[in-house]
Amino acid sequence: MRRYVPYLGVVAAIAVVVLFVASTSPLEPVYEVAPALLPELSLATTTPPAVELLATASPKEAATAPKPDVLIESASQLRKALVNIICYAPAKSGVHSISGSGVIVSPTGMILTNAHIAQYFLFADRGVSCDIRTGSPATPTYKAGLVYLPARWVEENATLLLQKNPMGTGERDFAVLAITDATQAVPHVVLASATPGVNEPVAIASYGSQELSAEQIRSGFYPTIVLSAVRSIFTFGTKTPDVLAFVGTPAAQEGSSGGGVANSVGELVATITTSKIDGAVAERALSAITASYIQREYAAETGNALQTLLARPGAAAIADFAPQAELLRGILENAIDRK
């Protein structure tokens, strides 16, 4: 039986909202976080999205904080590759505006993010416009186009973008965008070939957005970088390490969707998908699908290696995916028109 938890892309009628929490649990030292704009955050209890637990840290291991010196350089690299993806939707478009995160994973500007964020790139004909923002605070930096969105995810989640509080398992919830206006190599991290084990230290980065006003998101939006350790590993039923779970992290907030998890050598090991965002900071939980899972799933659906796509010129990849994008847009628009 599938267990469903909230997706972390922030949706609102016209804008998306965010809160950065300054307090942390012992497990999660904060490397960089924007000033707290509100004193509290209301959160809700959920469970990890995967079907089966593969491994989890013992209470003794879970109480051990990661050593910051092992992760500072990794966190710095991840921060440079982190982007905020913000899409503005007109009131009559039939969809909400959204803010999420992504990570640049190639020098030519390929961005790994979530499918429930990237699907908004299909709605340019409805007046939806998306910016790729970087920095502290985030400012518009790039434009991008869609080069991959899993067809099975779209078919199984066609009504998701109509929901105010979308829920999902995180399965197949990944996509790739290509920056279209980069004039030189862009800061990036590479995908990891191995999945970290339980209690292995990692850095988590996102443009989490919870409880901020539209104006704060436009002009005062900062990334959150957290040092953490893998608490548990789950599988979608294949006995492979598909989902990393973290507990007690300020990174668990709306808008973190598509953010990254990096290992101690700066490789991207996972992409944030779902979270428990209610309760005290120490009670929050965050889940991220692994880079190994993403690469296996992409190969299963396309018959090609993901690294091959990431190495392509962005413009060519966007053009080649355009016919598939039209078909996927049709599925989503039928769902919108039926509401």
N, C-alpha and C positions, 0 to 999 in steps of 0.2 A: 504494500500500500504506500502510495506517495505521500509525503508530508510537505505541505505548502507553507512558505514563509514570505514576508514582504520583500519585493524587489526594492532596490535602493535608489532608483532614479526618482528625482523629486518632480511631481506633477502638480500643476495648479492651473487655474483658469487663464491666467495671463503670465504668471511668473512662478519661479520655484523658490523655496525658502530653506534656510540653512542655519545651524548653530554649531559653533566650535566649543567644545567643553575643555576647560583648563584643568580640571581634576582628573587623576588617573588612578588605576589600581596598581598594586605592586608589580604585576606582571607586565605592565604596559608603560614604560617611560615615554614621554612625549618628546620627540626631537624638534618638531616645529608645529605650532598650532596658533591659529589666529586668536586674538583676544576674545574672551567670552563676552557675548553681546546680551545674553540672557542668563539668569542665575540657575535655571533648572531645565531639564528636558524630560518630557513624559515618554515612557517607553513601554512596549508590549511583549509579552512572553511568546516565544516561538521555539521550534526545535530545529536542528540541522536538517538541510534539505535532502540529504542523500538517503538511500534506502537502507544501507547496511554499514555498521561501524567496522572499520578494519583495525584501528589501533587508537589508543588514547593514553595521555600522560597519567602517571600515577599522581596521587595528591602531593607527594614530595617533589616530583618533577615539576608539577604545575606551579608550585610555589617558588620556583627558581626563576628569578628575573634574568632576561638576556643581558649579556655584557655589552654596553653601548659601544665600546671601542671596536668591537667586531663588526658593528653595523653602520657606523657613522658614514663611512665612504659609500657603502651600498645605498644608504638612505639618500645621500647627496646625488648619486647618479640617478636614482629613481625619481627624485624630485625634478630634476632637469628634463626627464622624459615624460613627466606627467602633464596631461592636458585636461582642461574643463571643456566639455561639449555642451553648449547651450543652444536650444532650438526654440524659436519664438513662433507661436501659432496664432493666426488671427482668430477672433472670436467665432467667425463663421466657417472655420476650416473643419470643424467636427472633431478635432483632437486638442489635447492640452499642450501647453508649453512644457518644456522639460529641461532639467540640468543634470548632467552626469559627469563621469570621468572617463579617461582613457589613458593609454600608455603608448608612446611611440616605440616601435620595435624594429625599425630599420632606418638606415641613414637617409633613405629616400623619402621617409615620412609616412610609412604605413602605421596605422593606429589600431591597436587591439582594444576593443570595448565590448559592451554587451549588446545582444540583439535587441533588447527592449529599449535601448537608447538609439542604436543605429537605424531602426525602422523609420525614424522621423525623417531621414534623408530621402525617403521615397515620396514625400509629400510636397515637393517644391511647387507642383501645379495647384496645390491648395493654399499657396502663400506661405508655407512654412519655410523659415530660413534658419540655418544653423551656422554658428561660429565655433572655431577652435581657439580657445583662449589658453594662455600660459602666464606664469609669473606669480608674484606676490605683491600686490593683489593681481588677480587674473585680468588680463586685457586681451582684446581680439588680436590674434596673431596670424592665423591661417584660415583658409577655406579648404573643404575636403569633399570627396565624393565616395560613394559606396562601392566597394569591390568584393564584398562577400557578406551574405546573410543566409543562415541555414534555412532551406526551404521547409524542412520538417518543423523547425521551431515556429515559423510563420503559420504553417497549417494548424499547428496545435495551440497557438496563442493569438489567433487573429483578433480576438476581442479585448486583448490585454490593454491596449492603448486607450480604450474607452473607460477603463476603471480608474477611479480616484485613488484607490489604495491597492495596486496590482499585487497579486500573489503568484508565486511560482516555485519550482524546485531548483532552478538554476541549470537544469539539463539542457544542453545545446544553446545556452544563452550567451553566445559570443558572436562577434562580427568584426569585420576589418574595414577601415576607412583608409583612403589615400589622400594625403595633403596635395593640393593642386597648385599652390603658389609658392612653394619653397624655392629659394634661389640658390641654396647651398645645402650641404649636409646638415641634418638637424640632430640635436641631442637625442639619444635613444638608448635603450637597453636591449639585450638579446634574450630570446626565449631559452629557458633552461632545458637541458636534456634529461635531467633527473629531478625527481620529486623529493622535497625535504622530508625527514622523518619526524616523529613525535618529539616535541621539545626542542627542535632545531630553531635557532634564532633567525628572525626575518625582519624586514622593514616593510611597513604597510603605508601606502600613500593614496590619497584621494582628495577631491574637492567636495568633501561632504557638505551637504546643505540642509540645514534643519533650523527652522524658526527665524530665518533672516527675512527682511523685507526685500521687495523687488529691487529697490535702490541699492541696498547693501550687496546684493548679488551682482548688480551691474558695476559697482564702483569700489567695493571693499571686500572682495571674495578671496580668501586665503586658503592654500592647501593645508591639510593635516597630515603630518608624517609621524608615525608611531613605531617604536621598537617593540617587538613582540616575540612570541615563540609559538610554534604549532601545538595546539592542545589535542586535537583529534584528527583522524583521517577517515573519510567515508568513501563508499563506492556507490555508483548508480546500479549495481547489481552484477558487475562483470569481474569483481574481485580485484580490479585495478584501482590505484589511488586517484580518485576523481575529484574529491573535495577536501580542502583544508579548512578546519574549524578553529576559531580563536574565541577566547572568553575574556571579558573584562576590558574591552578596548574602546576608547573614545572614537576610533575610526568607524564604529558601528553607528551610522547615522544616514538619513536620507541624502541622496546625492552621491553616495560613495560608489554606486554601481559603475563598473568599468575601471575602478581604481586597481592598483597593482600591489603585488606582494613579491618582494625580491629577497634572494638568499644573500649570504655573507659576501659573495663575490660579485654582487650586482646583477645577477641574472633574474629575469622575470619567471617566477615559479607558479604564479596563480593570478587570476583575475576575479575581483570581488563581484559577487552576484546578489546574495541575499543576507538578511540580518535580522536579529532581534534588537529592536531599537527602543524598547520601553524598559523602565526600571532604572536603578542606580547604575553608574558606569561599570562597577564591578560585576553587574549581572548581564551586561550586554554581550551578545554573541555575533560573530561575523563569519560568513562562509565564502569561500572563493574556489572556483573551479580551476584545476591544475593545468599548467601549460602542456603537460603530457596528455591529459584528457582532451584538451582543445585540438592538439595536433592529430590524435587518433581519430577524433570525430570528424575533423575536416577531411582527412584522407578517406574515411569510410563513405562520406557523402559525395566527394568529388573524384576520388581515385587518384588524387595528386597530393604531393607533400605541401604543407603549409609554407615551408621555407621557400618553395618555388614561387608562390604568390608574393611573399614578402620581398623577394629580390627583383620583382618586375617594376618597370616604370609605372608610376601611378596613373597617368593619363591613359595608357594602354589597358591597364587592368580595369579602370572604370568603364571604358568603352566596351570591353569584352563582357563585362557583367551586366551591361545595360539591358539586353533582352530578358535576362532572368529577373532583373529588377522590375521590369514592366509587369511580368507575371505575378511577382510577389505583391506589387502595388495593387493589382487587381483583386487579390485575395483580401487585402486589408481594407480597400475601399468598399468592397461588398459588405464587409462587416460593419463599417461605419454607416453606410447607407441603410442598413437594416435596423439600426438602433432606434 
